[in-house]
């Protein structure tokens, strides 16, 4: 059951597993003000991934923050996560909605394409994500998106997530262009003080 709503704006922290200190750094990110947490683990260790997702769900519930599962509708359903994030090859919104229910949060990667975003919004996506806006250590060969795309997509009526190489120094330009959320991996979870790193992004948005 969904216990948290999708917030209005803020830091959308994406984990960089597998890592042995996953729960600790996730807790630090939430303490630092992350408003959404996405569990991203591309391995095939289903037992560990399920256990970690369950533990993250419990942690997110304490902070009233939605847990989104990257690319895995089945895992999202099995763990009671708030929703799922779908990439290019992860199925469509309708199929995910049929499994997760009407109140689930479904986000869609739209890369550098307004047309993909328009189609996702029309299909019922709860948010659309664009990027990479800057060179990304996680996906060094990702297509590049322009801040103008954030402005253009304001007409879609769904929250816009910016991703890709975002740091506290370059993030303000994306916020100014209309990014409702800043999706960050390395600039939070690769930092020696994860809580402080999260706070730097959280402070770019006003409190709700």
Secondary structure, DSSP 8 states (H G I E B T S, - for coil): ---S---SSEEEEE---S-TTHHHHHHHHHHTT-SEEEE---S--HHHHHHHHHHHHHHHHHHT-EEEEES-HHHHHHHT-SEEEE-TTS--HHHHHHHH-TTSEEEEEEET-HHHHHHHHHTT-SEEEE--SS--SSSTT-----HHHHHHGGGG-SEEEEESS--TTTHHHHHHHT-SEEEESHHHHTSSSHHHHHHHHHTTS---
